[in-house]
């Protein structure tokens, strides 16, 4: 049974505690729908999970509430709860939030009204198209272009280029797409657009298989024309939109890693209590106790960093770049260590395909790369930490 004492921390309001209890109870009751991993029918499993989440009303938390606010603590609690049961269930929820995040944060009232209700109802599958073959961690190296459509009366745009490693690629109905529009060099000349999957000139050219099944693809835009009202914010604001969106959702990636860690700890603790070694339960061995203690420490430290970042954002902080980077870096890297320790406690069973800790071992690895690799998070943290000292330079 996953530890729930963290809900008593002052980072949470009573509504968060009630929400955590509700989604936990729902997840238990709907275990059959969430216990899917995309091993045989990836797209079908994603759609089944999406339908279940929509039916439970949970997808409404992936978009702003009636007051126009995204509650980051609620996002984190949702991802942590889902990730404990299925990495794919966590992914499906997360992409509804990240894929529509630029709309949620920077869309006009009309754009939000047109595009977000379908996401909240599970009728529209969303995706976030930022990475390119030569522009992953280095977003400013983006090569895809968007130029004004001279033939359009409404100031439309023409998109050309390639995006790759796009989550929900090939499955999504709508993509938030970043392209170079030339207002300036590097990060200053990027804009953000909304592109429907059925737009002429848009093509899914490759589905990319992963070690833990998630829909991923390479996308191609060839003379892809979109209307002028499909730009988010102003031309040249795309980099800021992307970074602000990641500011919110990096904390939730950390929360998913925390869910994986909690599941790994529970599996390892249960194994150590019920497995006998040298005539006694494994839990009596001091080396096993030390391993479990290290795991528990990493889990609590991760939770503190995650919910600090989420709390700060919910209190109205305009940016939580440093805090979110710390949460993602620590929680994902240490989840890898926690899961590895759980595999070790399971011994040979830990590497048998389909064992929960074996599946977790495959699931966690991508979280240390996407939405900013661990190395990028270290750069972000260092720049933030050095900022005060470099002000006079």
N, C-alpha and C positions, 0 to 999 in steps of 0.2 A: 504494500500500500504506500503510494507516494506520500512523502512528508507534506503536510499542508500548514504547518505552523508559520510559514513565512507570510501567510495571509493576515497574521496579527500585526505585522510590521506597520509603522505609521505611513508607509507609502500608499496604503490603500484606504479607500473610503468604504463605508458599509455596502454601498451599491456594488463595489468590486467583489467584496466577499460573497454577496448574494449571487452575483453573476458567476463566480468561480464554482459555487455549489451547484448552480443550475446546469452549467455546461458539463460539469463532471457527471452529474446524474444522467443527463441526456446521452453523453458518450458511452456510459455503461449500458444504458438501455438500447443503444443503437450500435452495439459492438459489431454486429454482423455487417453493417454498411461501411463501417470504418476500417474493418480488418481486410482491406484490399491493398495490394501492393503493385498492381500493374504488371505482374509477371507474364500474363498470357494475353490480356486485352487492355493495354494501357489506356487508350482513349476511352474505352467503355467503362473502365474502373473510375477514371476521373469524372466522367459524367454521372456515374452512380453516386459517387461521394458528393459531387456538387448538388445533386438533387436532394440528398439527405440533409446537407447543410442548409440549403434553402428552405426545406420543409421545417427544419428546426428553428428557422428565423435567425441563424447565426451570421449569415452573409451581410445582413444590414449593418453589422459592426465593422465591415471592411470599407465602408464609405461614411462620409460625415453624417452626423445626426441632424435633427431638425434645426439646431442652432448653428449648423455649419462646422461642427467640431469633430475631428477624429480623436477618439480617446485611445492613446497609445498603451495605457495599462490594460485596457480591455483587449486590444489587439494581441498584446504579449500573453495575457492569460489564455486567450483562445489558442494561440499557436503552441504554447507549452502543453496544454491539455490534449490537443489533437496529436502532437508529435509523440507523446508517450504511447500512443496506440498505433499510429501509422504515419510514416514519413510522407506518404502520398496524400493522406488526408490533410496534413499540415500544409503541404505544397498547394493543394487545390484552394484552400482558404487564403493562403498568403498571396497567391497570384491575383486573386480578385482585388485584394487591397493594393498591391504594388502596381499591377497593370493599369489600374484606374487612379493611382495615387496622384499623378500630375493633374488630372482633371479635378480630383477632390481638393487639391491644394491651390490650383491656379486657374481653374476653369471659371468662366463667367457664370452668372446664375442660369442663363439659357443653356450653356453647355452642360452644366451639372444636371439640370432638369431633363435634358435630352438623353444623356448617356449613363448616368449613375443608377437610376431606378432598375434598369435591366441587370446591372451587376449585382445589386442587393437582392434581387429576386432569383438570381441564378439563371436568368434567361440569356445573359450575355457573358461570354467567357473573355477575360481580359488578359493582356500581355504587355510587357514593358520591353521595348526594343532599343537598346542602347549600344551593346557591344558589337564590334566589327572584327574582321580577321586581323587587322593591324591596330585596333583600338579597343583594348579590353580595360586594363587598369589605367591606361593613359587615354582618358576620354577625349582630351583635347586634340588627339591625333586623328579624330574622326574624319573619314573621307566621303561618306555619303552626302549628297547635295540635295538641296531644294531650291529651285529657282522660280521666280514669278512666271505665271502662265500668261504670256502675252495675248493668247487667244481668248482668255476668260474675261468676262465682263465684271465678275465679282472679286477680282484680285486673287484668283486661285494660285495653286502651287504645283510644280512638277517635281517628283522625287525620283532620284536615280542613285543606286548603290546597293550594297549588300550588308546585311546584319547577320550575325551568327551567335550561336550559343544562347538563343532566345527561348526562355522558358515559356511554355504553352504554345510555342511555335508549331503551326500546323493544326492546333486544336482551337485556338482563340478565334473569336468573332471580331474583335477589335483590338488594335495595337496603338499604344502611345509610342511614337517614333521620333528619334532625334536625328537631325540632319544639319549639315553646314549650309548657312545662308549668307555668309560673307560679310557680316557687319564689322568684323574685326578678325584679327589673327587668333589662332588657338581657340581657347574656351570662349572668347568674346563673340565668335561668329556662328553660334549654334542655336537652332530653334527647335521647338517641340510641336509635333503634329499628331492628330488623331486619324488613323487610317483603318477602314473596315476591310475585313479579309476578302470580300468579294469585289474590291476595287480593281478595275482593269489596270494591268501593269504590275500588280502585286502577285508574287509567286513564292510558294514554299518549295525550295529546290532540294532540300535534304532534311530528313529526320535523323537526329543524332542519338544513337543508343548510349545509355549510361550504365555504370556499375550498379546503381540503384535506380530503377526505372522511374523516369520523369519525362514528360513530353518536352523535347528540346529540338530546335531546328535552325537551319540557315534560311534566311529570307532574301529575296531579290526584288528590287524595285526598278522597273524599266519604263521610263516615260509615264510614271504613275501619277495621274492627275487627281487632285483633290480640291474641294471648294475652299474659298478663302476663309470661311468661318471655322476651319478645322485646325487653325493654329492656336496653341495655348499661350497666353501671355503675349508679349511683344516679340518681334523678330530680334534675335540675338540674346534672348533670355533663357535659352534652352539649357545651358550648363547650370545656371542657378536653379532652374526647375528640377533638373536631375539630381543635383546635390541635396536640395531641400527635401526631395522625396526620399532619398536614401537616408537622410538624417532621421526620418521617422521610422523607416522600415528596417534599418540595420539593427535597432534594438529588438525588433521582433524576430530577426534571424537568430539573435542570441537566445531569445526565449525558446525557439524551436530546439536549439542545441541543448538548452536546459531540460526540456522535455525528454530528449533522448538520454541525457545523463541520469535523470531520475528513474527512467525505465531500466537502464543498465544497472543502477545501484540496487533497485528492487530485485531484479533477476539474480544478481550476484549474492545479495544478502540471503535471499530464499535458498539459493543453491548451497551456500556455506552452512546454513542451519540444518538442512536436510541431507546433505551428502556427508557420509562418514569417511574419515581418512585416519589410518593408524588407530582404529578402534574408537574414534570419537568424532563428533561433528567437526567439519572444517572450521567452523566459527570459533572453536576453542584454540586454534593455532594462532600464535601471536603475529606471524607474518600475514595471515589472512586478515586479522583484526587491523593491522597497520594499513593494509591496502584499502580496506573499507573506510577507515578513518580518513585517509587521503582523499578518497572519493567524496565522502560527505563534506569535507572542507571545501573542495573545489566546487561542489554544487551550491553551497551556501554563499561562497564568495561570488560566484557567477550571478546568483539571484540578486544579491545586493547591488551589483553593478548594473544589471538589467533594469531593475525597478527604480533605481535612482535616475537613470536616463529617462525612463518612461514618465516618472513623476515630474521631473523637471519640464519635460515637453508639455505635459498636461497642465502645468502651472502657468503656461504662457511664454516660456522661454522661446525667443525667435529661432534660435539654433542650439542644438545640443551635439555639435559635431564631435567634440572631444569625448563627451560622456558616452555617446552612441558607439564611437569607435572603440573605446575601452571595453564596453560591454560585448561587442561583437568579437573582438580579438580574444579576450579572455575566455568567454563562454564557449566559443567554438573550438579553440585550441585545447582547452581543458576537458571539454566533452570527449574529444578524441582520446585523451589520456584515461578518462573514466571508463569509457567503453572498452579500451584496450585492456584495462585491468579486469573488467568483468569477463572478457574472453579468457584471460589467463586463469581466473578462478574456475571457469567452466572446463578448462583443459581441452581435451579432444572434442568434446561436444560443442565447444565454443566456435569451432571452425566448420561445423556441419551446416551445409546449406539449409536455410530456413529456420535455424535456431534464432530466437529473438536477438541474442547478442551478436550473432553473425550478421544479421540483417542490419542492426544498428551500426555495426562496423563499416558497412558499405554506405549507409545513409549519411553518416556524419561527415564524410570526407569532403563532399561538395560545398558544405556550408563554410568551410575555411577559405573558399575561393570566390563564390558568387557574392554580389553586392559589395565588392571590395575585398581583395585577398588579404590575408593576415599581414603580409608585408606592407601593403598599402595602408592598413590601419595604423601600423607603427609610424609610418611617415606622417599621417594625419595627426596622431597624438604628439609626436615630436614637434611638429610645426606649431601646434596649439600651445605646447608647453614653452617653447622658445619665443613665442610671440612677444611676451612682455619684456624680454631681455633684448630683443632686436628692434624695439620701437624707435630707438634713437639712431639706428644705422641707415 
